[in-house]
Amino acid sequence: MAHMRIREAVTADIGRCAELLGMLFAAEREFTPDPVAQRRGLELVLDSPQTGRVFVCETGGRIAGMVMLLFTVSTFLGKKVALLEDMIVDPAFRAQGIGARLIAHSVEFARHEGLGRITLLTDHDNTAARNFYHRAGFTPSSMVVLRKQLDNQGETP
């Protein structure tokens, strides 16, 4: 196995991270890949470290996976918390421990920053992902996700 290194993403990584996001969104039922939107989202986070962090795993000189932490505040806990978003390992690099290392790095970063919790979403029928996150210490919540799309396309004032 080649040497693995987890690091914060930089602007030069946006193209590869957008490619990975395309793989992720192609596999998810609710989303369709949009490379322009994915690049724009990555730029928003990389340009504003107070918004979050993107971590990548390099192996053999190539970015093999990524994960993003986005920051918000929990008034219940009275401290900053994170949303774990966009966890993806390129299928060609799976079963090498990359996902586990990305999660462990994210958790350690959050602890170091004093965050009180990490929350994530996954498809309810994605058993492999649910098992993976359970092994990493994440537990189900009884909360239900609701969403309202605000992309005013086609709406009249």
ChimeraX commands (.cxc) that place a marker at each C-alpha (Angstrom):
marker #1 position 0.00,0.00,0.00 radius 0.5
marker #1 position 1.31,3.46,-0.93 radius 0.5
marker #1 position 1.95,6.09,1.72 radius 0.5
marker #1 position -1.24,7.96,2.73 radius 0.5
marker #1 position -1.31,11.57,3.84 radius 0.5
marker #1 position -4.33,13.54,5.09 radius 0.5
marker #1 position -4.13,17.30,4.63 radius 0.5
marker #1 position -6.32,20.35,4.16 radius 0.5
marker #1 position -7.36,20.93,0.59 radius 0.5
marker #1 position -5.98,23.92,-1.30 radius 0.5
marker #1 position -7.23,25.77,-4.37 radius 0.5
marker #1 position -5.18,23.54,-6.68 radius 0.5
marker #1 position -7.20,20.53,-5.43 radius 0.5
marker #1 position -10.59,21.89,-6.51 radius 0.5
marker #1 position -10.62,20.09,-9.86 radius 0.5
marker #1 position -9.97,16.66,-8.36 radius 0.5
marker #1 position -12.35,17.29,-5.43 radius 0.5
marker #1 position -15.09,18.33,-7.88 radius 0.5
marker #1 position -14.44,15.09,-9.78 radius 0.5
marker #1 position -14.84,13.10,-6.56 radius 0.5
marker #1 position -18.05,14.98,-5.74 radius 0.5
marker #1 position -19.36,14.03,-9.17 radius 0.5
marker #1 position -18.84,10.36,-8.24 radius 0.5
marker #1 position -20.61,10.89,-4.93 radius 0.5
marker #1 position -23.61,12.72,-6.34 radius 0.5
marker #1 position -23.99,10.27,-9.22 radius 0.5
marker #1 position -24.45,7.52,-6.61 radius 0.5
marker #1 position -26.99,9.43,-4.48 radius 0.5
marker #1 position -30.68,9.36,-5.28 radius 0.5
marker #1 position -31.42,13.01,-4.43 radius 0.5
marker #1 position -28.57,14.69,-6.30 radius 0.5
marker #1 position -27.27,15.09,-9.83 radius 0.5
marker #1 position -23.63,16.06,-10.44 radius 0.5
marker #1 position -23.04,19.66,-11.55 radius 0.5
marker #1 position -19.28,20.29,-11.90 radius 0.5
marker #1 position -19.71,24.09,-11.99 radius 0.5
marker #1 position -21.77,24.09,-8.78 radius 0.5
marker #1 position -19.38,21.64,-7.09 radius 0.5
marker #1 position -16.38,23.85,-7.93 radius 0.5
marker #1 position -18.23,26.94,-6.68 radius 0.5
marker #1 position -19.13,25.20,-3.40 radius 0.5
marker #1 position -15.56,24.07,-2.85 radius 0.5
marker #1 position -14.29,27.59,-3.54 radius 0.5
marker #1 position -16.74,29.02,-0.98 radius 0.5
marker #1 position -15.37,26.76,1.74 radius 0.5
marker #1 position -11.70,27.07,0.81 radius 0.5
marker #1 position -11.98,30.87,0.62 radius 0.5
marker #1 position -13.67,31.07,4.06 radius 0.5
marker #1 position -11.99,28.84,6.67 radius 0.5
marker #1 position -14.57,30.01,9.26 radius 0.5
marker #1 position -17.19,28.20,7.12 radius 0.5
marker #1 position -15.46,24.84,7.24 radius 0.5
marker #1 position -12.58,22.69,6.10 radius 0.5
marker #1 position -12.03,20.23,3.27 radius 0.5
marker #1 position -9.62,17.39,3.98 radius 0.5
marker #1 position -8.13,15.19,1.29 radius 0.5
marker #1 position -6.23,11.93,1.41 radius 0.5
marker #1 position -3.32,11.58,-0.96 radius 0.5
marker #1 position -1.89,8.21,-1.82 radius 0.5
marker #1 position 0.60,7.49,-4.53 radius 0.5
marker #1 position 0.65,11.18,-5.46 radius 0.5
marker #1 position -3.11,11.29,-6.16 radius 0.5
marker #1 position -6.07,12.53,-4.15 radius 0.5
marker #1 position -7.98,9.34,-3.41 radius 0.5
marker #1 position -10.70,10.71,-1.14 radius 0.5
marker #1 position -12.11,13.77,0.59 radius 0.5
marker #1 position -14.39,14.89,3.39 radius 0.5
marker #1 position -15.75,18.28,4.38 radius 0.5
marker #1 position -16.63,19.71,7.80 radius 0.5
marker #1 position -18.98,22.70,7.80 radius 0.5
marker #1 position -19.32,24.74,10.99 radius 0.5
marker #1 position -22.45,25.97,12.73 radius 0.5
marker #1 position -23.53,26.59,16.33 radius 0.5
marker #1 position -25.60,24.41,18.64 radius 0.5
marker #1 position -27.52,26.52,21.12 radius 0.5
marker #1 position -28.29,23.29,23.00 radius 0.5
marker #1 position -24.58,22.63,23.56 radius 0.5
marker #1 position -23.62,26.30,23.63 radius 0.5
marker #1 position -20.72,25.74,21.26 radius 0.5
marker #1 position -19.68,25.29,17.68 radius 0.5
marker #1 position -20.52,21.99,15.98 radius 0.5
marker #1 position -19.84,20.54,12.55 radius 0.5
marker #1 position -21.76,18.96,9.74 radius 0.5
marker #1 position -19.76,16.24,8.02 radius 0.5
marker #1 position -20.49,16.56,4.32 radius 0.5
marker #1 position -19.35,15.01,1.09 radius 0.5
marker #1 position -17.38,12.01,2.31 radius 0.5
marker #1 position -16.12,10.14,-0.75 radius 0.5
marker #1 position -13.32,7.73,-1.58 radius 0.5
marker #1 position -12.65,7.05,-5.25 radius 0.5
marker #1 position -13.86,3.47,-5.93 radius 0.5
marker #1 position -10.41,2.61,-7.30 radius 0.5
marker #1 position -8.94,3.33,-3.84 radius 0.5
marker #1 position -11.54,1.74,-1.58 radius 0.5
marker #1 position -10.83,-0.97,1.02 radius 0.5
marker #1 position -7.46,0.59,1.91 radius 0.5
marker #1 position -8.52,2.40,5.09 radius 0.5
marker #1 position -8.74,5.83,3.44 radius 0.5
marker #1 position -12.30,6.52,4.60 radius 0.5
marker #1 position -11.48,5.52,8.15 radius 0.5
marker #1 position -8.44,7.80,8.14 radius 0.5
marker #1 position -10.45,10.73,6.76 radius 0.5
marker #1 position -13.10,10.28,9.46 radius 0.5
marker #1 position -10.51,9.90,12.24 radius 0.5
marker #1 position -8.73,13.05,11.03 radius 0.5
marker #1 position -12.03,14.98,10.94 radius 0.5
marker #1 position -12.96,13.87,14.46 radius 0.5
marker #1 position -9.53,14.76,15.83 radius 0.5
marker #1 position -9.65,18.17,14.11 radius 0.5
marker #1 position -13.13,18.83,15.59 radius 0.5
marker #1 position -11.95,17.84,19.09 radius 0.5
marker #1 position -8.87,20.04,18.78 radius 0.5
marker #1 position -11.07,22.97,17.72 radius 0.5
marker #1 position -13.40,22.42,20.70 radius 0.5
marker #1 position -16.43,21.48,18.63 radius 0.5
marker #1 position -19.20,19.74,20.55 radius 0.5
marker #1 position -20.61,17.39,17.93 radius 0.5
marker #1 position -20.35,16.16,14.35 radius 0.5
marker #1 position -23.59,15.42,12.51 radius 0.5
marker #1 position -23.88,13.72,9.14 radius 0.5
marker #1 position -26.55,12.54,6.74 radius 0.5
marker #1 position -26.56,9.39,4.66 radius 0.5
marker #1 position -29.21,7.64,2.59 radius 0.5
marker #1 position -31.37,5.53,4.89 radius 0.5
marker #1 position -30.95,2.50,2.61 radius 0.5
marker #1 position -27.15,2.85,2.22 radius 0.5
marker #1 position -26.31,0.03,4.61 radius 0.5
marker #1 position -22.59,0.05,3.79 radius 0.5
marker #1 position -22.27,3.75,4.66 radius 0.5
marker #1 position -24.38,3.40,7.79 radius 0.5
marker #1 position -22.22,0.48,8.97 radius 0.5
marker #1 position -19.05,2.43,8.17 radius 0.5
marker #1 position -20.17,5.45,10.20 radius 0.5
marker #1 position -21.38,3.23,13.05 radius 0.5
marker #1 position -17.91,1.64,13.25 radius 0.5
marker #1 position -16.50,5.18,13.46 radius 0.5
marker #1 position -18.69,5.90,16.50 radius 0.5
marker #1 position -21.64,7.69,14.90 radius 0.5
marker #1 position -25.09,6.74,16.20 radius 0.5
marker #1 position -28.55,7.21,14.66 radius 0.5
marker #1 position -30.67,10.18,15.67 radius 0.5
marker #1 position -34.43,10.19,16.03 radius 0.5
marker #1 position -34.48,13.58,14.25 radius 0.5
marker #1 position -35.96,13.74,10.75 radius 0.5
marker #1 position -34.38,15.74,7.94 radius 0.5
marker #1 position -36.66,18.22,6.19 radius 0.5
marker #1 position -35.55,20.47,3.36 radius 0.5
marker #1 position -36.90,23.46,1.44 radius 0.5
marker #1 position -35.17,24.28,-1.84 radius 0.5
marker #1 position -34.65,28.04,-2.30 radius 0.5
marker #1 position -33.40,28.22,-5.88 radius 0.5
marker #1 position -35.95,30.76,-7.13 radius 0.5
marker #1 position -35.73,29.48,-10.73 radius 0.5
marker #1 position -39.09,29.62,-12.41 radius 0.5
marker #1 position -40.82,31.34,-9.50 radius 0.5
marker #1 position -42.62,34.63,-9.98 radius 0.5
marker #1 position -42.36,37.35,-7.36 radius 0.5
marker link #1:1,2 radius 0.2
marker link #1:2,3 radius 0.2
marker link #1:3,4 radius 0.2
marker link #1:4,5 radius 0.2
marker link #1:5,6 radius 0.2
marker link #1:6,7 radius 0.2
marker link #1:7,8 radius 0.2
marker link #1:8,9 radius 0.2
marker link #1:9,10 radius 0.2
marker link #1:10,11 radius 0.2
marker link #1:11,12 radius 0.2
marker link #1:12,13 radius 0.2
marker link #1:13,14 radius 0.2
marker link #1:14,15 radius 0.2
marker link #1:15,16 radius 0.2
marker link #1:16,17 radius 0.2
marker link #1:17,18 radius 0.2
marker link #1:18,19 radius 0.2
marker link #1:19,20 radius 0.2
marker link #1:20,21 radius 0.2
marker link #1:21,22 radius 0.2
marker link #1:22,23 radius 0.2
marker link #1:23,24 radius 0.2
marker link #1:24,25 radius 0.2
marker link #1:25,26 radius 0.2
marker link #1:26,27 radius 0.2
marker link #1:27,28 radius 0.2
marker link #1:28,29 radius 0.2
marker link #1:29,30 radius 0.2
marker link #1:30,31 radius 0.2
marker link #1:31,32 radius 0.2
marker link #1:32,33 radius 0.2
marker link #1:33,34 radius 0.2
marker link #1:34,35 radius 0.2
marker link #1:35,36 radius 0.2
marker link #1:36,37 radius 0.2
marker link #1:37,38 radius 0.2
marker link #1:38,39 radius 0.2
marker link #1:39,40 radius 0.2
marker link #1:40,41 radius 0.2
marker link #1:41,42 radius 0.2
marker link #1:42,43 radius 0.2
marker link #1:43,44 radius 0.2
marker link #1:44,45 radius 0.2
marker link #1:45,46 radius 0.2
marker link #1:46,47 radius 0.2
marker link #1:47,48 radius 0.2
marker link #1:48,49 radius 0.2
marker link #1:49,50 radius 0.2
marker link #1:50,51 radius 0.2
marker link #1:51,52 radius 0.2
marker link #1:52,53 radius 0.2
marker link #1:53,54 radius 0.2
marker link #1:54,55 radius 0.2
marker link #1:55,56 radius 0.2
marker link #1:56,57 radius 0.2
marker link #1:57,58 radius 0.2
marker link #1:58,59 radius 0.2
marker link #1:59,60 radius 0.2
marker link #1:60,61 radius 0.2
marker link #1:61,62 radius 0.2
marker link #1:62,63 radius 0.2
marker link #1:63,64 radius 0.2
marker link #1:64,65 radius 0.2
marker link #1:65,66 radius 0.2
marker link #1:66,67 radius 0.2
marker link #1:67,68 radius 0.2
marker link #1:68,69 radius 0.2
marker link #1:69,70 radius 0.2
marker link #1:70,71 radius 0.2
marker link #1:71,72 radius 0.2
marker link #1:72,73 radius 0.2
marker link #1:73,74 radius 0.2
marker link #1:74,75 radius 0.2
marker link #1:75,76 radius 0.2
marker link #1:76,77 radius 0.2
marker link #1:77,78 radius 0.2
marker link #1:78,79 radius 0.2
marker link #1:79,80 radius 0.2
marker link #1:80,81 radius 0.2
marker link #1:81,82 radius 0.2
marker link #1:82,83 radius 0.2
marker link #1:83,84 radius 0.2
marker link #1:84,85 radius 0.2
marker link #1:85,86 radius 0.2
marker link #1:86,87 radius 0.2
marker link #1:87,88 radius 0.2
marker link #1:88,89 radius 0.2
marker link #1:89,90 radius 0.2
marker link #1:90,91 radius 0.2
marker link #1:91,92 radius 0.2
marker link #1:92,93 radius 0.2
marker link #1:93,94 radius 0.2
marker link #1:94,95 radius 0.2
marker link #1:95,96 radius 0.2
marker link #1:96,97 radius 0.2
marker link #1:97,98 radius 0.2
marker link #1:98,99 radius 0.2
marker link #1:99,100 radius 0.2
marker link #1:100,101 radius 0.2
marker link #1:101,102 radius 0.2
marker link #1:102,103 radius 0.2
marker link #1:103,104 radius 0.2
marker link #1:104,105 radius 0.2
marker link #1:105,106 radius 0.2
marker link #1:106,107 radius 0.2
marker link #1:107,108 radius 0.2
marker link #1:108,109 radius 0.2
marker link #1:109,110 radius 0.2
marker link #1:110,111 radius 0.2
marker link #1:111,112 radius 0.2
marker link #1:112,113 radius 0.2
marker link #1:113,114 radius 0.2
marker link #1:114,115 radius 0.2
marker link #1:115,116 radius 0.2
marker link #1:116,117 radius 0.2
marker link #1:117,118 radius 0.2
marker link #1:118,119 radius 0.2
marker link #1:119,120 radius 0.2
marker link #1:120,121 radius 0.2
marker link #1:121,122 radius 0.2
marker link #1:122,123 radius 0.2
marker link #1:123,124 radius 0.2
marker link #1:124,125 radius 0.2
marker link #1:125,126 radius 0.2
marker link #1:126,127 radius 0.2
marker link #1:127,128 radius 0.2
marker link #1:128,129 radius 0.2
marker link #1:129,130 radius 0.2
marker link #1:130,131 radius 0.2
marker link #1:131,132 radius 0.2
marker link #1:132,133 radius 0.2
marker link #1:133,134 radius 0.2
marker link #1:134,135 radius 0.2
marker link #1:135,136 radius 0.2
marker link #1:136,137 radius 0.2
marker link #1:137,138 radius 0.2
marker link #1:138,139 radius 0.2
marker link #1:139,140 radius 0.2
marker link #1:140,141 radius 0.2
marker link #1:141,142 radius 0.2
marker link #1:142,143 radius 0.2
marker link #1:143,144 radius 0.2
marker link #1:144,145 radius 0.2
marker link #1:145,146 radius 0.2
marker link #1:146,147 radius 0.2
marker link #1:147,148 radius 0.2
marker link #1:148,149 radius 0.2
marker link #1:149,150 radius 0.2
marker link #1:150,151 radius 0.2
marker link #1:151,152 radius 0.2
marker link #1:152,153 radius 0.2
marker link #1:153,154 radius 0.2
marker link #1:154,155 radius 0.2
marker link #1:155,156 radius 0.2
marker link #1:156,157 radius 0.2
view
